[in-house]
Amino acid sequence: MSERSRFGARLVAVTILAVLALLAPVSGAAQERLSGLEDTVRDMMRDWDVPGVAVAVIQGDEVTFARGFGVREVGGTDPVDEHSIFAVGSTSKAFTAAAMAMLVDEGKVSWDDPVIDHLPNFRLSDPYITRDLRVRDLMSHNSGLMRGDRLWYGSGRTREEVLHQVRHQPVTFPLRSTFQYNNTTWIAAGELIEAVSGMSWDDFLATRIFRPLGMTRSTTLMEPLGRLDNVATPHVKTSDGELLVVPYRNIDNAGPAGSINSSAMQMAQWVRLQLGGGEYEGERLFSEDVAAEMHTSQMVMRSDGLWALVFPDSDFLTYGLGWFLADYRDLKMVSHGGNIDGMTALVSMIPERDHGIVILANLNGANGFTVALNNHIIDRLEGWEGTAWSEKMKDLFAPVEAQAADQAREAEESRAAGTSPTLALSEYAGTYANDMYGEITVTEEGGVLGATFGAGFEGPLEHWHYDTFRSTWGVTADQNEFLRFEVGTDGKVSVLHAEIEGSIAFVKR
């Protein structure tokens, strides 16, 4: 071997040893920072009455922590582990954005293409927005459309049928003027992916994302979910603090907005891909350019209401493409939560530190818990101390819980005692229609009214007072809605006002 070759070999050897010397203390320090995390998770679960949770922590390109805690179903003994399947809700949106990004890389679509160039039958109630809505707008919550979740939630409509109804969905803000969370535009994004690629959104994700990442137990539809084992059960908490099991909500029709089911360990691979700028274990799934675009602000948000709670102390808050962007102690945090009946999820990243976190819980609306745990883990990874996050989030969410209790109490206090319906109950029976939401069917049998709304809401109506009745078709018996019948000048019922997403008028046919 020549002197030059020997020098080269020595240089390579020294370089490898130097890299290993640098990596070893980092790995050890990482493990040290997470020491005792299990006890903190269990303490927070008790604080928030969470039955089960799975947590994964990613540092660099390594999953340094993956554990499950608690049980899959309250009262049972089957444990949650890092492979337990949960509904991840709206964290699915980032997968839809990534699928679109792959098509952008391939030149099949541009972020700024008019939507109607690819979905020519897609129509909104405002012709200007129909013409000018761009692909990126579908994924930025800036369309101006009211939320209108009952278009898909429990409606029984297909994705195509949901998008047909969007033409009746009111516009409440000008295009690109205001952040207003909306799921139906994400359904449109999924349909656009199919139109451009020739593959359904479900097949595209399974082939182009799940398979390369080894996410073999992840699903987008209910049918394959039923064949899996180790699946967490959804739970809700009643107003008196009781934990109840509820069925998995079938939201296949809202797939691109939030139907993915996955585990903490498999979602950790997704985070590795994101932190890798589109590359996973040497395979590039999408370019660094589109990866950066997804993590770039598209719409400014006001840090108030719910957003002020889930992003406490943030000085800026914007939305990218499938990701919320906020500051956390002067670091840029890229994150998204997810909620669907009985389940709460949170995926977050600190890209400049190569940190990522996945938290999946089988409790409805456990956002205070997931934010507290997420922020606590970031503090650990950064070596920060001082914030008791569980207590802080409890304090922040206390007024929200009190407001819900106050509203229920006010409803009871405003109830007029001793009143009766204006007409015989049979006179209220019939079909009531709304252009956007479809039909509510009211029946009378044995002196009791019942109502059916879509495929997911059905049950008896309890007389509340005058011509107002209370439904009990919510997720739990204490999550109810009011239906008020309007009697016309001819003495007949003409309109049903349903308190579902504001007061919505359904005209009797």
C-alpha positions, 0 to 999 in steps of 0.5 A, spaced: 500 500 500 502 506 498 503 512 503 498 516 500 493 510 501 495 508 508 494 516 509 487 515 506 485 509 510 488 512 517 484 518 515 477 514 514 478 511 520 480 517 524 473 520 521 469 514 523 472 514 530 470 521 531 463 521 528 462 515 533 465 519 539 460 525 537 454 520 536 455 516 543 454 522 548 449 525 544 445 518 544 447 517 552 444 524 553 438 523 549 436 517 553 438 521 560 433 526 558 428 521 557 429 518 564 423 517 568 418 520 562 414 513 564 412 516 571 410 523 568 406 520 563 402 516 568 401 522 572 398 526 567 394 520 565 391 520 572 390 528 572 386 527 565 383 521 566 386 518 560 385 510 559 390 509 554 396 512 551 401 511 546 408 515 545 413 515 541 419 520 541 424 521 535 431 524 535 435 525 529 433 519 525 432 514 531 426 512 535 429 513 542 422 512 546 416 508 544 411 506 549 404 504 551 401 506 557 394 504 560 389 500 557 385 499 550 378 499 554 376 502 560 375 496 565 379 491 561 386 488 562 389 489 554 394 494 555 396 499 550 403 498 547 407 502 541 403 498 536 396 499 538 392 502 533 388 509 534 384 513 530 389 519 528 384 524 526 386 530 522 393 529 523 391 525 516 391 532 513 399 532 512 399 525 509 394 528 504 398 534 503 404 530 502 401 526 497 399 532 493 406 534 494 409 528 490 404 529 484 407 536 484 414 533 484 412 529 478 409 535 474 402 533 474 399 538 478 401 545 481 400 548 488 397 554 484 393 550 479 385 552 479 382 547 482 376 547 477 382 545 472 382 538 475 375 538 478 371 541 473 364 539 476 367 542 483 362 548 485 362 553 491 356 558 492 360 563 490 362 563 483 368 568 484 371 563 489 369 557 484 374 560 479 379 562 483 380 557 488 387 554 488 390 547 489 394 550 495 387 553 498 384 546 499 389 545 504 390 552 507 383 553 511 382 559 507 377 558 502 372 562 506 367 556 507 363 555 513 365 549 517 359 545 515 362 538 518 355 535 518 356 535 510 360 528 512 360 527 519 354 521 520 351 523 513 352 517 510 354 521 504 360 518 499 366 523 498 363 525 491 356 526 494 359 531 500 363 535 494 356 536 490 353 539 497 359 544 497 355 548 492 350 550 498 355 551 503 355 558 505 361 563 504 362 567 511 369 570 509 372 572 502 377 568 499 384 568 503 382 573 508 381 569 514 383 562 517 377 558 518 378 551 519 374 546 514 374 539 512 370 539 506 376 542 502 380 537 504 376 531 501 376 535 495 384 535 495 383 527 496 378 527 490 383 531 486 389 527 487 385 521 484 383 525 478 390 527 477 393 520 479 388 515 477 388 512 484 384 513 489 386 517 495 386 511 499 390 507 494 395 512 493 397 513 501 397 505 501 402 505 495 406 511 495 407 512 503 405 507 507 408 501 504 415 505 503 415 507 510 413 500 513 406 502 515 403 495 514 398 496 520 395 503 518 389 504 514 384 509 511 378 505 511 373 502 516 373 495 513 380 493 514 381 496 521 376 490 523 381 485 521 386 488 525 388 486 532 391 490 538 386 496 536 384 501 542 377 503 544 374 510 543 372 513 550 368 519 552 367 523 558 360 525 560 359 531 564 359 527 571 366 525 569 364 517 567 368 514 562 364 511 556 366 506 551 363 509 544 363 505 537 369 507 532 366 513 528 366 511 520 369 517 517 371 513 510 367 519 506 372 524 510 378 520 509 383 525 506 381 530 512 382 525 517 380 517 517 387 514 518 388 509 523 395 508 525 400 506 531 405 510 535 411 506 532 408 507 525 407 514 525 414 515 528 416 513 521 412 518 518 415 523 522 422 520 520 420 522 513 418 529 515 424 530 519 428 527 513 425 532 508 422 527 504 427 522 505 426 515 509 432 510 509 435 512 503 429 512 499 426 519 497 419 520 497 418 527 495 423 533 494 426 537 499 423 543 495 415 541 496 417 538 503 419 546 505 413 548 502 409 544 506 412 547 512 411 554 510 406 559 512 400 559 507 395 563 512 396 567 518 392 565 524 389 569 530 391 566 536 385 566 540 379 561 542 381 554 541 388 556 538 390 560 544 389 554 548 393 549 544 398 553 542 399 557 549 405 562 549 406 562 542 408 569 539 406 567 532 401 562 529 400 560 522 398 554 517 402 551 512 400 545 508 397 540 513 401 543 519 400 548 524 406 552 525 408 556 531 413 558 536 415 554 542 420 558 546 423 561 540 423 554 536 419 553 530 414 547 532 411 544 526 405 540 529 398 538 528 392 535 532 387 530 531 380 529 534 374 524 532 369 520 537 373 518 543 380 519 540 385 524 540 392 525 537 398 530 536 404 529 532 409 535 533 416 536 530 422 541 532 425 541 525 431 545 527 433 540 533 431 534 529 426 532 534 419 529 533 413 526 538 407 522 537 402 522 542 395 517 541 390 517 546 383 513 546 379 519 550 375 524 546 377 531 546 384 530 550 387 536 547 389 539 554 393 532 555 396 531 549 399 539 549 401 538 556 405 532 554 408 534 548 411 540 551 413 537 557 417 532 552 420 538 548 422 541 555 426 534 557 429 534 550 432 541 550 434 541 558 429 546 560 425 546 566 420 550 570 413 549 567 408 544 570 405 543 564 399 538 566 397 544 571 398 549 566 393 546 561 388 544 567 388 551 568 387 554 561 382 549 560 378 550 566 374 556 563 372 552 557 369 546 561 366 551 566 363 554 560 360 548 557 357 546 564 354 554 565 351 553 558 347 546 560 345 550 567 343 556 563 339 551 558 335 548 564 334 555 568 331 558 561 326 551 560 319 554 561 315 549 566 308 546 565 308 548 557 305 543 552 306 543 544 302 547 540 299 542 536 298 534 536 305 530 536 302 527 529 302 534 526 310 535 527 311 528 523 314 529 516 320 530 512 324 537 513 329 539 508 335 544 507 339 545 501 346 544 504 345 538 509 339 534 506 333 532 510 331 530 517 325 526 518 320 526 524 316 521 526 311 520 531 309 513 534 305 511 541 305 519 543 313 520 542 316 523 537 323 521 533 328 524 528 333 521 523 338 525 520 343 522 515 346 515 517 349 517 524 343 521 528 337 517 530 333 517 536 327 520 540 325 527 541 324 529 548 319 535 549 323 541 552 318 546 552 313 550 547 315 547 540 322 545 542 324 538 543 331 535 545 334 530 541 339 525 544 343 523 538 349 525 541 356 521 542 353 520 549 346 522 552 348 528 555 351 531 548 344 533 545 341 538 540 335 542 540 330 542 535 325 548 534 318 547 530 315 553 527 308 554 526 306 558 520 300 563 520 296 557 517 296 553 524 301 548 521 308 546 522 312 550 516 320 550 519 324 546 523 330 550 526 336 545 528 341 547 533 347 543 530 352 548 527 348 554 529 341 555 528 339 551 521 332 552 518 329 545 515 323 547 511 317 542 511 316 538 505 
